[in-house]
């Protein structure tokens, strides 16, 4: 059986199957060692597993397992144990073999010698303790080396890497295997790790940027020489400290300081009790108080008599609860000026969340208050524009029904002459209503370019009626249009807007009244002669001039007249966009515009638009277009307004077309998919409909038939603006209201453009 002694001395395990031998050796060594004894190898392994025993002595001859076999197993399980054996001469070969295989460190011959055994055990114990101290020292060194917060390397005296810790490997983006044996200077260009050899006993410190796989890093490189026991250089030590974050923090602090110092906003920092500790230069510029006058004072020094005590208390209650306060507040400058400021007061917290200070940021909004009335006026104008656009959509639908059925009724051969005259009145006033809607849209900038042949003279005469109501009674409006037609290809609504802008500018230039004259004529341009620096293409042009007898402009103003946001009007009287819009519209029409002006004499704007297809045939065509042709194709009409849907069906059917009706986009897709391919030649659909709008329906239809021709109808072109860029194919747009004859011409034109029309 095994026996366990008290744990006070170095431990030794003796294994022998003869009890007297166990007792004798324990008695011999008990004054120096804690002797564990075991009669079997199983008992011995049990003791080894439960105790830290550095010395094991075993008899060679034991039942079931020899001592060398036992110690070989001990060596495998407990390699740090010092293993010895007691043997007679007959067993010496097996013992020597075990020693040669490092399974046994020493052997004793029986009978043992007390002096020999004590000395051998003492030396063995000292050896194992020394080795353990070395292992522990190495472990601590390696742990310190690896866990250092800095990059650390040991180098040969020539600068080659002996070892490198994980921090340095991470910094350089290389493994230790890649670093070993290489020159550290290859990884840290410009750094000489051997420099300390010239300064024994001193640290050499360098700070410099280092290129790494993570980008340039600012580093502190510290190197020194490690000396051996004789005081001679043994190896080099290099520390690499990544200072990038610290330098970035320092730079950020400096940057924040400059931001605060150079900020256009007033910044003030106060203690929790409201005493000012810091103000920036903008605070001084805004308030008139120098920093030395404010530091140490209470923050409410700048409150004006208009600041309500209740508001100040609300602010204080808010920030003392740890939340941010924002609002507008009046304050009094040193010279007595009342300032309106937008104020943000924020608590400043430590990392632990403790509020230590408050920072107040103020923006001077005094001028903004002064301009509020102008802003409100602009918002009103925007609302008017939105209203015009929204009303136009529904109103144009109504007008189209009136005009469509009126035109069909007028064409009825059974209608009496007096009834036809009444229908003519209905159509005339419906057309005037349509023109009024178009003018409203043009003036609220809700239209897109829709170029059509027109006589410039007709446009002038038509818009003149509207302009007369705008310029006022103290300004005379005169016109002198050319006797010959001036055919141009323009968007009439946008030309209306150009004339409106020019005439209203002329009116504003004559506060005491005066004359505005609109004239047109034909002119041949041979070469560049525009004072605006334009280079127009040579050829015939239609010219419209708008002149006034107002205050005129000097040369500096004239050269800037088309710049966006440039205006000569008082604040609140103009946006500075009117003339830049005029310039942009004329450029879109491939035209150009000249300005002639003299102070106190007046101003003349001349607009040049290319004449369109000059010639008798073209002009006759523009004046009296051919009657719309008939057709036999199948057209799908998609319209959610029942009355309009029925009108379109009647117009197209009466002119030979076959019509498929759909009440919205989803219905159109269902019917299109149910119609044999090639049957439908054209889809005519409204843009805005319930369930599925025209854009979405067009996309789905073209998934079925990519070549399908689609024409949109709309009473409000903003809808077309929203979807125009989303569809890659060319999209036709027919604006409501449209006369039946114009609708039929447009449909026929779209169908005839295709070389492979549907059946």
C-alpha positions, 0 to 999 in steps of 0.5 A: 500500500502507498503512504503519503507524508506531510508536504514540507520538504522536497518530494520523492517517490520510491517504488519497490515490491519489498516492504522492508526496502521501502521502510529502510529507504524512507527511514534513511531519507526522511530527514531531508525528503518527503518520501512517498512509497508504493509497492506496485506501479499502479499505486505509484501512478496514483500518487504521481497523478495527485501530487507534484513529485519531482524525483522517482526511484524504482526497483528494477525487479518487480512483478508484472513490470520491470523498473525500466518499463515503469520509468519509461511510462513515467517519462512519457506521462511526466517528462519533467520527473528525474527518474532513477533505478536500483538494480543488481549487476545482472540487470545492468544491460537493461538499465544502461539501454534505458539511460541511453534512451533518456528514460533514466537519469541515474542508477544505484547498485544494490546494496546502496551506499548512503552517501552516494544516494544522498549526494545523487538525489541532492544533485538531481533535485538541484538540477530539476529545480534549476531547470524549472527556474530556467523554464519559468524565467523563459516563460516569463520572458516570452510572456513579457516579450509577446504581451508588450504593448509595443512592437519589440524585436531582438536583433543580431549586432548586424541588424538581422531579426532574431525574434519579433513579438506579435505587436511588431508583426502586426505593425509591419504586416508580416509573420515572425517567419518572414521577419527572421534573418532579415534586416530590420532596416528593410522593413523600416526604411531610414532607420538604422538599428545598429546606431546604439553600437556607437553609444553603449549604455544609451537609448537612441530614440527617433520619431518618423513616419513609417510606410506599413501595409496599413498606410503611413504610420507615425512611429517612435523607434527606440533602440539599445544594446544588450550586454553579456556577462563580460560587458560586451555587446550581445544583441540589439533591442528595438522598440517600435511605438505606434504614435499615429493615433496619439498624433491624430488626437493631437492634430484633431485637438489642434484642428478643433481649436482652430475650428472654434477660433475660426468658426463664424458662429459664436461659441461660449463655454460656461461652468455648471454655475453659469460662469463664462470660462471661454468665448471665441472671436466670433462671440466678440464680433457678434456681441462686442464684448472682448474675451477678458470682459466675459470670462468670469462673468455670468452668462445671462449678461447678454440677455435683452429686456425682450428675453422672457424670464420664463424662456430663460428658466425653461432653457436652464431647466432643460440643460441642467437635466442633461438635455440639449436646448435649441431655440431662437432668443434675442440678446443685446450687443455691447453697443445696444443693438438687438440681435436675434440669434439661433441658440443651441446649448449642450451639456459637456460630459466626461467619459463617465457621463458627468456634466461639467460644462455647457457649450452655447453656440449662437448664429446671428439670424437678425437678417433672416428675421428681416427677410421673413416677409420675403420668404413668406411671399415666395412661399405664396407664389409657390403655392399659386404655382402648385394650385395652377398645376393641380387645377390644370390637370382636372380642368384640361380634362373637362375642357377636352370633353367640352371641345371634343363633343363640341367639335363633333356636334359642329360637324353634324350635317343635321345641325341648324345654322343658328345652332352651329353658331352657338356651338362656335361660341362654346368652342371659342370660349373653351379654347380661350379657357385652354389658352388661359390654363396654358398661360398659367402653367407657363407663368408658374414654370410647370411646362416642358419643351413642346416644339410645334410650328407656329407663326410668331406674329400669332403668338405675340397677338395672343399673349398681348391680351394677357400682358395688357392686364399685367402691366397696369394702367400707367404703362402703354403696351404697343405692338407692331408685328410684321405683315409677312408670316414668321414661321418658327418651331417653338414651345408657345407656352415658353415663348409666352413666359419669355415675353411675360418676363421681358414685359414685367421687367420693362414695367418695373423699369418705368415706376412713373409710367411709360411705353412698352413696344413689342415688334417683329420682323424678318432678318438675314444673319450673315455673320456674328454681330451679337453684343452678347458674344453669341455666334449664331448660324447664318441664315434667316431669323424671326426677330421679336424686340421688347423696348421700354422707355425706362431708366435703362442700364449701365454697361456693367449691369448690361453685361451681367443681366443674364447671370443667375440671381443677379438683380437690380431690384430691391430685396423682395421684389425679384429672385434674379432668375427671370432673365436667366430663364429667358436666356435658357429658353431662347438657347433651347430654341437654338436662338440668341438674345441681344440687349441694348440699353442706355441710362435714362433712355431705355432698354431693348431686348431683341430675340432671334429665332430661326425661321422654320422651313421658309417657303410657300408650301410650308407656310401654307401647311402651317396656316391650313393643315390637311384634314386628318386622315382615316385609319383601320388600325386597332388602338387601345385607349387607356383613360380612367375618366369615363367621359374622356374614354367615351369621347376618345372612343367616339372620335377614333371610331368615327374615323375608321379605327377599331378601339379597345377601351381600358379604364386604368393601367392594370385593365390595359395590361390584362386586355393587351395580354388577352389580345392576339399579338400584332392586333394593337397598333398603338396604345394611347393612355393617360399618365396618371391613373388609379391602380397602375399609372401610365408609366408602369403600364407602359413598362409592363406592355413593352415586356410583352411587346418591346416595339409597341408604340405608346402615346401618353395624354396628360393635362399637366406636363409635370407628370411627363417631367417625372417619367420622361427620363425613366423610359429609355424609348422615345415617348410621344406626349399629347397635351390635353385639351386637344382638338379632335382634328389635332388628335387624329393628325397626331395618331396618324403621324405616329402610326405612319412613322413605323415601317412595319405597322400592326394589322 
